Amino acid sequence: MRVITQQAFGGVEQLVEEDWPLPEPGPGEVRVRIRAASFNPIDVYFRRGGFGGRLPQVLGRDFSGVVDALGEGVKGLAVGDAVYCYRAGQGSNGSHAEYICMPALLVLPKPARLGFLEAAALPVVALTAWQSVARARVQRGEAVFVAGGSGGVGSMALQILRHLGAHPLLTTAGGDASADYLVRQLGVEPGHILRYRGLSRERLLSEVLAMNGGRHVPVALDFVGGTMKELCFDVAAVEGRVVSIVEEPADSPINLWDEARSPLILRSLEFHFIQLGARALYAPRETWSVYREQLGTISRLIEEGALNPPAVRSVGPLSAVSVREAHRLLEEGRVQGKLVVECG
């Protein structure tokens, strides 16, 4: 089978096409002929070696396709089923390949309403958004600030928040394309979009407060990091909840423990971090069913029309050239929604 792999950490030139043996499903596993796979910012970090890992490696965290072989003991799935999956760091290889073997408990039927490209774009961002909103315990009528609303996770979070009745929904845009996407595709009110380029931290805070009638917000979700994480702390109300999915470097100026400067201590804030793959890496295997349950709920909401997948942009058929292009676009920050590669 064809895979896009790397033998060394580094730039996009390390991504090369190779021919690997076809994996065989073990007990409790299914083999899927991948039809489409998506890209996430974490792929860039793994490619650079930011999280370590063993080489060679095939990147890719989510995919859609068709079951073409069953391991011993698999029930509830059959050869020929259209499926999609969050890989969770498990399986025979990453999803930027023609085939993959996965634990069956992580594989779900593809929502009939979605094509393979749309389904491949959904698992990582939808699960991350779902867990972020759930961890923040968002209530109907609460104002929420979302840093990074036009990205894949932000696109899903805004829809989930609207479904739950949160209001107003305040978010950010770095340019005209992002602002247009937020308004036209996600229904965000133009007056609730923070155009942040060139603004000081103090001005950013005042703009967000103005959008919320001069008040701080009960909940802030950080899908960007850096300055935007600082802004999430700034805009959160006393005893508010802040959730982030973005780690910070060791020399980050954000200090959570200094009693004179920490936003957590000064305003008695809750802070939560969502690492989607932590359960599959560190928790017992029997708890992995949480991924399936949550993605199953998301599938139901998709089928009902309550949620839509993020906007999808194909980079073309599976090749080193197309995968390198996706990585370049992610590094440049020029992505609204999700990038996908067509593997079938």
N, C-alpha and C positions, 0 to 999 in steps of 0.2 A: 504494500500500500504506500501511497505517497504521503509524506509528512513534511511540515516545515519545522526544522529543528535548529539547534545551535550547539556547537561544540565548545564555545567559549563565551563568557560574559562580555558585553560591550555594546557597540552601536548596532544600527540596523543591518550593517553588512554581515553580521554574524548569523543572520537568519538565512538558512539555505534549504534547498529541497533535497530530500533523500528518499530512498526506497527502503522501507522497513518490513519485517515479516508481519503477516496478518495475525493479530492477537486472537487467542482462543478464550472464550468465556469460562471462568471457573465456577464452582458451586455458588449459586445465588447471584450470578452475574448474567448480563445480556450483552451481546455485541450489537452495536448500532452502526449502520452505514450512514455516515454523517452527510446531511444535505446542506447545512449552513452552520457557521460558527461565528460568534461575535468577538469583539475586542473590548477590553476594559483597561483603564489606566494602570491597574496592577500588572498587566502584561509587560508594560514598559519597565516597571521596577524589577520584575523577575528577569527580564532580558539583560538589564544592566548589572544584575547580581546583587541588588539591594537587599534581597531576602535570602541570599545564599542559594542553597539547593545543589543537587547533583546534576552533572552534565553527562551525556547530552540530554536536553530537555525539549519537549514539545509544549508550547504554551497554549492557552485557550481554556477558559473556565466554563463556558456554556455553549450549548449546541442544540440543533434539532436534526432529526433524521428518521430512519426506518429500522426497526429491529430485524436483524437477519440471522441471529443465532441465539439459542438459550442455553444457559448452564444448568446443571442439575438442581432441581428443587425450585425453580422459578415458577411462580404462579401470578396470575393477573395480567401477564403480558404475553403476546404471541408474535411469532415471526410475521412480518408485514405491518405491524402496528406503527403508526406515525407517533413519534414521541419527542419530548424535549427534556432538558436536564440541566441542573446546576452541578458541575463536576465536583466541587468542594475539595479539590486537591486529591481526589481518589481516582481510581481507574487505571487502565493500562498505559495511557498517554494523554497528552492534552488534546483539545478539540480542533486544533489547526492541522487536521489530518483527514484521511478518507474513512477510517474506521476507529472505533474505540470500544473497549470493554468496560462496563460500569456495574457497580452493585445495583441490583434491580430496585432496591428500596429508594434510590435516588432518581429513578426514571419515571416520568409521568406521561400519560397520553397528551399529545399536542392538542391545544384548543382548536376545535374545528373551524372557528372563525378566523384563525390566523394562518397565513402561509408559512413556509419553512423559514424564510428570512426573518419575518416578524417574530416568530416563536424563538428563534435563536438569539434574538436581541433582548429577550425578556428576563430570564431567570436571575442573573446576578443583580441587575438594577432593581428589579421588582422585589426580590427578597431583601436586599439591603434597605430599600425605601420602607418596606413593610416593617422590618425590625426596628428601624430608626423611629418611625412614628409610634410604634407600639411601646418602645422603651420610654418615649417622652410622655406617654399616657395622655395624648391629645384628646381634649373634650370638645364637644359641639359648642360653637360660638367663641372659641379661643382664637386669639390672633397668633399667627405663626410666621416667623421670618425664616426663609429658606435661602441660604447662600449657595448659589449654583443651580438655579431652577431649570435652566435650559439643557443641562447635561442629562445623561441617561438616568441616573438615580434621582435627580431633581425632578425630571419629567414625571416619573412615577410617583414620587412623594407628593407633588402638588395635586395629582389626581386622587390619591388615597386620602389626603387631607380634605379635599373638597367633598369626597364621598362621605367622610365622617362628620361633615358640617362645620369644620374649622373656618373662621372668618374674622378679619380679613387675612388673605394670603399675600404676604409681602416677599418679594424675591429680587434677585440681581440680574443685570445684563451688562456684558462687557462691550457690546456693539449693537448696531442696527439689526443684524441677522438674528442675534439671540433675542432681542426685544420683540422682533416680529414673530419669531417662533413662539414665544411665551404668550403673546396676545392671540395669534391666529390658531395655533394648534392646542394650546393648553387653557385658553380662556382667562388668562390673568388680566386684570384691569390695568390699563396703561398707567394710571396714577399710583399703582402699587409696585412699580418696577423701579429699582434703584440703579441708575446709570452711574457707576462708581468710578470710572476712569478719571484720573486727575484730581480726585477729591481727597482732602485730608481725613484723618480718622475722626476728628471732631465733626467735620461736615457730614461724613457718612452717618454718624450717629444722629445728628439733628435731622437729616433727611428721612431716616427710617422712623424716628419718633413722630415726625410730621405726618407721615403716611398713616400712622396709627392714632391720630388725634392727640398727639403730644404724649402718649403713654408708652412705657416699655412693654415688651411682649412676654407672655407667659412661657413661650416655647421658641427656641431658635435651633435650627438644624444646619450643621456645617458640612457641606459636600465639596468644599474647595480647599480649606486649610489656610495657614499663614495669616495674612491681614484679615481675611474673611472670618477666620476662627475668632480672632480678637474682636471683630465687630459683633459676632454672635454673643460673646460675653458682655459686650458693651450694651447691647439692646435688650438683654434679658432682664426681666423684672425681679424684684426681691423674691426669693424662694422660687425662681423660675427654673426651667429645665433646659439644658443645652446638650445636644447629642452631636457627635462628630464621627466621621468615617475616615478622616485623614490624619495620619501620624505626622509628627513634627520632628525636625532634626534636633540633635542633641544640644545645639547652640541656639535653640528657639528663644526669643525674648519673652514668650508667654510663661509666666511664673504662677503656678497654681498653689504654691505652698507658703509663700511669704505673706504673713498676716497683714502687712501694710499695703500689699499690692495685689494679692490674689483676688480675682473677680469672684471666685467661689466663696472665699471667706468673707469678703466685704459685703456681698449681697446674699449670702447663704444659698448659693445656687447648687443645683444638682448637675453633675456632669457625667455623661455616659459615652463610652466608645463602642462602636459596632465593628467587630471583625468577623465578617460573615463565615469565614472558613474555620474559625476557632473550634466550633463544636466537632467538625469532622476530623480535626487534628488532635484534640485533647480530651474529648468526652467519649464515653462508651458508645460503641456502634449502635446499640439499641436505641440511643437517643437521636440518631440521625433522622428518624421518622419525622422530626419537627420540620425539616426542610420540605419533605413531601406534603405535610399537612398545610404549611403556609403557602407553598406554591399551588396546592390544590385549591385553596381559597381564592388565590389570585386568578387561577384558571376560571373558576366559577364567575368571578366578577367580570373577567374578560368576555366570557360567553354571554353574560347578561347585558353587556354594553356599558357597564358602570366604569370600566377602565379600558384604556387603549394602550397598545405597546408604544414605546417611544418611536420617534421618526427614525426610519432605517435608511442607511446609505450603503450600497454595495460597493466594495472595492474591486469586484470582479471574481473570476474563478481562482481557486486555490493555487497559489504559486509563491515563490519567494518574493517576486516583484510586488504582488498585491499585498502580501502581509507586511513587507517593508513600508509600503505606502501608508497602510493603516497606522503603523507605529509612528511615522513622521507626522501624520495629522494629529494624533493624540499628543505628541510632544509639543506641537505648535499651538494646541488649544483651540483648534478650528473645527470643533465637532459639536453639532446640536443633535441630540438623540444618540443613536448608536451606529457604529460601523460594523458591517458583516462581510464575510467572505463566503462565496458559494463553493461548496466542496463536492457537490454531486453533479 
